[in-house]
Amino acid sequence: MKLETLSINENQNLQNTIISKIGDLINFKNLEPGDKLPSERMLSEKFKVSRSNVRDAIQKLEFYGLLKSIPQSGTFVANIGVIAMNGMIEDILRLESSDFKSLVETRILLELKTVRLAALRRSEEDLNNIKAALDAYSEKVLLGEKAVQEDLLFHLAIAKASGNSTINAFMLTITPQIIMDFEKYHVCDKKMSVEAIDEHTEIYEAIKNQDSKMAKQKMKDHFSVLYQYCYNVKSA
């Protein structure tokens, strides 16, 4: 997973600028629910930013239900009134980047739910994906290498196995920020050990055995050190 070269604040400011301009465009052209937005290429030329920047802004607005992208067709205004849309865009622009502690708390709350659901709903394919991520993580740790991304991929595989597309989408949304913060605060330097591999393995085994209660407990135990550690970190 490649990290952007811009700082977090620069990315946030650029994304907010594009979101604001998309809102202005919708109002200026009096676009209504179901109307199509200009293409990413046209918007990038109009706003003088890259297409990837436009795509990120559109994906964020789509995440909040304000736009709807249809493959091979384009991006459309969602079925929501103009007044409500303007109000929601204003709310989105006021959102601040999550601080480290809040992000950790959110992740823990989500994952205690996803691991329980994964144990109940996982398929054999899900189980294979979780095991593959566990093996990749273990290999990196035993070699003494950083395995931040492999760690997160293990947890994302569990989120996918939960069968809840909304939770899975939200986990995907916060994962890049988690990776950057873990690198910044050297979180995994504290956790990456044979003990951590054992914790991941116990979570996997509980999911494999479809023991939702045990899966939740093992995830809770796994996060106990991280939860304590985050309160010893001064957020930037």
PEHU-V604713 format. One line per field, one symbol per residue. ss: DSSP state (~ for helix, > for strand, _ for the rest). psi: psi as a letter, one per 30 degrees, with the letter a starting at -180 (. if undefined). Layout:
ss->???
psi->???
This chain:
ss->_______~~~~~~~~~~~~~~~~~~~~~_______>___~~~~~~~~___~~~~~~~~~~~~~___>>>>___>>>>____~~~~~~~~~~~~~_____~~~~~~~~~~~~~~~~~~~~~~__~~~~~~~~~~~~~~~~~~~_____~~~~~~~~~~~~~~___~~~~~~~~~~~~~~~~~~~~~_~~~~~__~~~~~~~~~~~~~~~___~~~~~~~~~~~~~~~~~~~______
psi->jkkkflleeeeeeeeeeeeeeeeeeeeeghklkfkkllleeeeeeefhlleeeeeeeeeeeeeggfljkjkgeaklklikleeeeeeeeeeeffklkkleeeeeeeeeeeffeeeeeeeefkleeeeeeeeeeeeeeeeeeffglkheeeeeeeeeeeeeffgjeeeeeeeeefeeeeeeeeeegheffffjleeeeeeeeeeeeeeeghjeeeeeeeeeeefeeeeeeffgkjk.
